Amino acid sequence: MIRVLFVCMGNICRSPTAHGLFAQLVKEQNLGDRIVVDSAGTHAYHIGNSPDRRSQEAALRRGIDLSTLRARRVEAADFAAFDYVLAMDDENYQILARLCPPEAKAKLQLFLDYAPHLAEREVPDPYYGGEQGFERVLDMIDAASQGLLAHIRTRHL
């Protein structure tokens, strides 16, 4: 089993969007028995909450249902449990790097490293922006998800 964890700040916008989109991609490729997907946040602001309504609506327009996901906070144990710990931006990467044990450093990456054709290196937080920001985030997450799955197929499957 390959285990993938997506991480943002509150686990209500970017990381659950990545969780839902990547899980759907895995399902479509009939790899659900080989790849496990989860998401978490570096802060405890929204523990137990559903993803932001705007994230859910944007995802649903693309056929991705995020309604069953609930926010949780990342834990040090996640570095042992997951093969990939993917931060949405530099700030959350730095928080994760401080939590990460030395033997797990190779598991921690920026998610957009899997979309090298994009000009951006960070998935922007759409929380304080308009509806268009959620669509842009979905496009970026889709591109990185395609790259991540290709990487996993080449390296592990």
N, C-alpha and C positions, 0 to 999 in steps of 0.2 A: 504494500500500500504506500502510495505517495500522499503526503499530507501537506496542504497549503493553507497558510493563515494570512489573511489580508488585514492590515492595521492602519487606522487613521486616529484622529483625536477622540471623538466621542462615540464612534461605531454606530452612527445613524445616517451618514450620507455616503461617503466614498467607499469605505470598506464593506458595508453590506451590499452596496451596488456591485462591487467587484466579486463578492461572495456569490451573489445571485447570478450574475452574468457568467462567471467562470463555471459555476455548478451546472448551469444550463448547457454550456458548451461541452462540458464533460459528459453530461447525459446524452446530448445529441450525437456524440462520438462513441457512445456505448462503453464509456470508461468509468462509469459510476462504481464499479466493483474494484477499481484500481486506484482511484484518486478521491481523497476526502478533502472537503473544502470547509473553511470556517472563517470567521472574522472577529475582530476585537478592537477595542480602543485603548489608547494610552491613558485616558482620563476617565474618571468614574461619573461624569456628569449625567449620563443617560442609561445607566445599568437597568436592564429589564425592559427598556422602551423599544417600541417598533422603530424601523427606519423612518426618517423624515418623510412626511406626506409627499413632498415634491420629488424625492428620490423614488418613492414607490410609484408615483404617477408616471414619471419619465421611464422607468423600467417597464412598467406595465404596457406602455405604448409600444414597446419592443417585444412584448410577450413574456416578460420576466416578472414573476411574482415574488416580491420581497416580504409579503405580509406575515409570514411565519417566523422571520428572523427577529432576534432580540439582542439588544446591546449587552456586551459584557466587557470587562476590563482584561487586558492582556496580563498574563502572569509569567513569572520566571520559568515555571514548568512548561510553558508553551514551547520554549526553545528545545526541550527534550522531545516533546510530543509531535512537533512539526518538522518537515524537511525544508520547507520554504517559509520564511517570515518576511512578508513583503510590505514595506512601509509606503504610504502614499506620498510623503513629502520629507524633506530634510529634517524638519523639526521633530517629527515623530520617529524618524530614523535615529536621531541623536538620543532621544528618550529610550528607545529600544536598545541601542548600543550600550547604554549604561546598565540596563537590566540583563543583558545577554552574557551568559558565561563564556569565558574565552574559548572553550572547545566548540561552541556553537556559532562563532562569528561568521563562518562561511554560509550559514543559513539565512542571514540577515541581508536584505537587498532593498533597493528602491524598486518599486513595481514597474515603473516606466523604463527600467533597464531592459525590459523585454519588448520595448517598442522603440528601438534606436532610430527609426526613421522619423519619429516625432521630434520637433524642435525643443519641446519642454522635457524637463527631467522630473518634474513634480506634478501630481494630480492636484489641481487647485481645489480648495474647499469652497463648494458652491453655497454653503449655508446662508451667508449674508447677501448673496446675489439674487438675480432674477431666475426665472424658469430656464432661460437659455443656458445658464451655467450648468444645470443638471444634464442637459443634452450634450454639452461639450464634454463633461466628465464621462458620460456614457461612451462617447466616441473614443476617448483616450483609453478608457478601461477595456473597451472591446479590442482595440489595437494591441494593447499589452497582453490581454488574455490569449489572443491568437499566438503571439510570440512565446508566451509562457507554455502553452500547451505543446507547441512545436518543440520547444526545448525539452520538456518532460518526455515527450515521445522519443526524441533522439537519445536522451541520456538514460532513461529508466524503463521504457516499454518496448 
